Amino acid sequence: MSEPAAMYVDGEWTSALSGETFTAESPATGEAIAEVPKGDREDARRAIAAANRAADGWARLSAFDRAAALHRVADEVERRRDGLARTLTLDQGKPLGESRDEVEELVQYWRNAAEDGKRLEGRLANSVSASKRVLLVRRPRGVIGVITPWNWPYTMPAELIAPALAAGNAVVWTPASTTAVAGVALAACVAEADLPSGVFNLVTGPGSSVGDEIARNPGTHGIGFIGSTETGRRVAEAAAGKAAVLELGGNGPIVVLDDADLELAAEATVTACFLCAGQSCTAGERLLVHRDVRDEFAARLARLVTERVVLGDPFDERTTMGPLNNAGVAEKMDEHVADALERGAAIVSGGSRAPGFPTDLYWQATVLDGVPPEALVATEETFGPVAPLVSVDSLEHAIELTNASPYGLLAAIFTRDLATGLEFADRARTGWVNVNESSNYWETHLPFGGRAGSASGIGRVGGSSPMEAFSELQTVVVAR
């Protein structure tokens, strides 16, 4: 039985102005879990207006006062951790263990931003005149619009919202519709932290109207977006002229050279390809494996997948992989796997949707061998539980295939030679490189984003990095 949810605008829980709603369904069970307000442009404009009214007062608070408010959000997340995890599993589909991990990481994003905001500093610059002093002061931009995806419905919003607030901005946020219930649950934690009315606002509804209005409206002065490359380009066009952080898609390879520790590489690949059912921009979207070790690596990987990946009810503690979040992702898996097989790839394990579950969104953990470099699963962002093995002849060949991709988000390499790992990092056109570690490894305080000229976005999330985009320098000249 579904229950009502609400938007949060100007310090109040509210319905859409139109009164319309949409039904949120669980990918795990297929059941309706909530009626969510279907906001539109007018709802977004109402929230943007509230944020602009509140922005100046929030900016005038000390960084320490703002930090205290962000710590209260983190306290509320900790208090609600069990309920937040269960809501996430029901709404997104990831196993309960993964949901608990995401909630714990969510706490860190809020606490990191609180402390980073205290250290957001300007500087004292020199003047050509001995009788003048020049202050370069960091100022908030005003109102930051935040648009976020469904794969990590708690942490990815926090990567943008928390730094924006810590830097002194007001925020208007719209989450992906397929995880709007989790978005409401996160907003409830912020609402309980006693921020001034209008400083934080949540508007649920279609990205084509709510998200576009937030990006386009002159009342937002910066934009933070995490999501697909295609949608990110539309956001960038709508927000032209505004400061922006755009963390977009990835097709980051995992390179396994002939001198690699194959068991280590296989274990890391399981995490890379099947965490969150492969629905991550840092997933191991393609495995560039040296042909001399490909057969052995494929056998080790298949064994570990059989032993460790348990597809099932995400509320069952034994489950390690749940359903895909939505039909679009499942259909892309269908298409990409079929394309690889038509091009000559072979199924090592998995290869199809799994029968016998409440919805048809459960996809088997799939390992494909002999994948041609031009196959869709090796060139596009599949965003599903698949490990496609592509043969390479050398480090040079692996670098060539890595840089042939239009994406430039993340890559990983396995080799026993440190110099080789560092050479790969020097030459790979990606914003992040892991050496002898899963592509899904990251730390919340480190900058993360795509390389310039790629389809993986601009700017950086992680730690204080978004504050560079969400604030600007004001020059103050003082004559004495």
Beta strands, then each sheet from edge to edge (+ up, - down):
strand 1: 3-4
strand 2: 7-9
strand 3: 12-14
strand 4: 21-25
strand 5: 32-37
strand 6: 123-125
strand 7: 132-140
strand 8: 143-147
strand 9: 170-174
strand 10: 200-202
strand 11: 222-226
strand 12: 243-247
strand 13: 253-256
strand 14: 286-290
strand 15: 346-349
strand 16: 366-369
strand 17: 386-392
strand 18: 410-414
strand 19: 432-435
strand 20: 457-458
strand 21: 471-479
sheet 1: 1+ 5+ 4-
sheet 2: 2+ 3-
sheet 3: 6+ 7- 21+
sheet 4: 10+ 9+ 8+ 11+ 12+ 20-
sheet 5: 15+ 16- 17- 14- 13- 18- 19-
end
